[in-house]
Structures are given as structure tokens and as C-alpha cells.
Amino acid sequence: MAPTTAASLDAVRKPDVKPANPRFSSGPCAKPPTYSLDKLADAALGRSHRAGVGKVKLKAAIETTREILGVPADYRIGIVPASDTGAVEMAMWSLLGARPCTMIAWESFGEGWVSDAVKQLKLDAKVLKADYGHIVDFAEVDFDTDVVFTWNGTTSGVRLPNGDAIPADRAGLTICDATSAAFAQDLPWDKLDVTTFSWQKVMGGEAAHGMLILSPRAVERLESYTPPWPMPKIFRMTKGGKLIEGIFVGETINTPSMLAVEDYLVALDWGKSIGGLPALMARADANAQAIFDFCAARDWIDNLAVDPATRSNTSVCLKFTDPRITDGAAFAKAVAKRLEAEGVALDVGAYRDAPPGLRIWCGATVETADVEAMLPWLDWAFHTEIDALAQAA
Ligand SMILES: Cc1ncc(COP(=O)(O)O)c(C=O)c1O
């Protein structure tokens, strides 16, 4: 049996303080810090969503989203079925096929949209991919084609740093899955024709509904192009060649959950109360920075994102780099299990298709004090597992 080293014995001591909230899941994400179920008491329950009270709430969800995110007045914002997936697929099914298309992916959700385009819609798309930890070079993308991409790759923790490579005078549409970026990262609306997200991510809402934001150019495409494939009712945004404007003032295609709507309104109110988008972004930045600093001071853990400019401030993905680790997947799982068992970090294992490691959500609803209280436990869990490996050898 190998002796436990003095250095590791020291580090292995269990910390005394636990995070007040151990919820670091990448979705559904932690509720806002001031959240309580009592705050949902005003929900329009048991009423038609088409009654006045329901309509007012749905419209408020749309307009407060616009206000916080700074979405231009001439962009439409709709509440649509099936969370972010519903919003992305509704856009793809409704808009693609009119011109050549480029699909970009650098982790598994982006890959899912590639598969939709190539295998389901059977488009002859140009596919640009990068491995986990890397990003596709946007300077090489032809934006005269329609381009589908994910702003923040939730499963690799790699994000697009900005929209500079997207030309303002592009001929194609940009369709952007921004679900783990919205409310935590600056989204350049003039570069995005379709933007989607779910309430369940940075604002800590519920997963029932998706948000679909359309530029005037996207609306123009909807009104001038009819795709060759069948269109399910829940994807239909036009009637007789005209946009169904009602969708974008809260007359949803099918019945929404008014409880989920209320929950989103509570989250939006919290976001506004702390200072809106700059404050929400600053919270995510501070959370992520605490982890970046932790990794920089240790030689056994690193960010999965290779280029620091692409490091996510929401889904921070980490890999263990200690050469003593022989089975990376088993090691990372054991660390995550220990953190969960201690009640200090829940749901922080890497996504099932991603390289082994940890994924720690740092979105705006997470408190920096909780990240800081969790990190000494990561030290402890790592050294405890390393010592267990040494003893088993
Ligand atoms: C980048 C990305 N796209 C899509 C999804 C799917 O979102 P939803 O389950 O809300 O439809 C997720 C969920 O984690 C995601 O991170």
C-alpha cells in the first residue's frame, strides 16, 4: 500500500463550511437567491391563458425579456413550446432550405442541430465542427449562407467570445442557440437573426417554454418562403404567407403553463432588481473567475476550453490533468459523487457525451460565495480520490 503524502494529507482535510446552496446544475439551474414558492402566489392558475389576466402576464414575460436583454423594438419575441429545443427546431424547420446552409458545432447540442439539418431535413449543408475544448473559426464561415450555431456550448464550456466575425451585411440568416448565454453574455442583436433560449438556464426558470427572437430579416424570410417539408402545428408561425403576430404578443400556439410563466416573471423581477443585464453578466463573470483562479493555482485541474477567450462564464467545464489518473471517467465520476454525497455540489459531472470531468454552472442565479465555499471541497474530493488510487495500487 502506497503511503499517503504529507502534502495530500494536509489538503485532504475536510473543509468546515458548506455552500449555502449546492445547486450547480447546468439545467434546470439554481433558482434566483431570493426565490421562494410563495412568490408564485399571483400566478393566473385555473384561468384561460387567453383571459385578460393571462395575456397580461405573457406579454409582461415578453416585454421584460426585451427590456433586460436590450432586444431592439423591431425584433419579435415569442414564447413557444418545448423549451430551447422547441425554439431551435421551430426556427430550423421554418427557415432553412431557402438558400445554402452552414451548420457549426463544437459540442453535443450543436451536433444535435447538425443532425437535424442533415438527417431529418436532409439538407446538403456545409458542416464545420471542432472538438470539445475548441471552437470553429468563424472567420472561415460564409455568412451569405444560412448559419446555425450555438453561442455557448453548454457541454464543453466553450463560447463564442463576440459576434465580430459575423458581417452586418450578410445575405444569409444566423440562427443562434443562445440558451446558456442569454442573460449572462452580451448578445449582439444586429448579428443575430434568430436567437433562442429557455427559461431554465441563466434565470433559473422552468423548462416548459422556449423563447424565440426574430430579426426583421427572419420575419421577411418567414413571409416569403414556404419550406418543402410538412410543418407540425406547433412549428407554424405564418398563416396565408403572413406572420401570426399574436404569437409575439403572448397569444401562444398552444397552452402555456401559467405557473412557469409566473416563475419566469419572478426571475425577471429579480434580474431587474439587481441592476439588469450588466449585473447578471457580472455575477456570472465573478462566479466563473473564482473557478478560473482556482484552476490557475493548481496543476491537476484545467479548463476544458483551450483558448481563454472562449471560456464560458456559465457552463464551466473542467478536466483533471494529474498523470496519476489512469481511468479519467471513473475518477471524475468518483469526485462528483463525493461532492454530491457531502451535499456541497449537486449535478456537477460532465455531460454524458463530453470528455470526463466536471461541469460547474456559474450563471447569474449562483452566488459567488457558494462557488467559493464549494472549491475547497473540490480540493478535498480530488486529494481523497488520489489517495484512494495510491492505496489501491
Ligand atoms: C446549448 C443547448 N442547447 C439546447 C439545450 C436543450 O435545452 P432544452 O432542454 O431546454 O430544450 C440545452 C440544454 O442544456 C443546451 O445547453
The ligand as an ORCA input file, in Angstrom:
! r2SCAN-3c Opt
* xyz 0 1
  C     -26.807     24.644    -25.827
  C     -28.062     23.918    -25.510
  N     -28.994     23.750    -26.466
  C     -30.150     23.113    -26.221
  C     -30.416     22.588    -24.989
  C     -31.712     21.886    -24.770
  O     -32.485     22.712    -23.981
  P     -33.946     22.338    -23.504
  O     -33.832     21.035    -22.787
  O     -34.297     23.481    -22.622
  O     -34.789     22.233    -24.709
  C     -29.510     22.740    -23.952
  C     -29.780     22.173    -22.624
  O     -28.935     22.065    -21.774
  C     -28.304     23.424    -24.217
  O     -27.411     23.592    -23.257
*
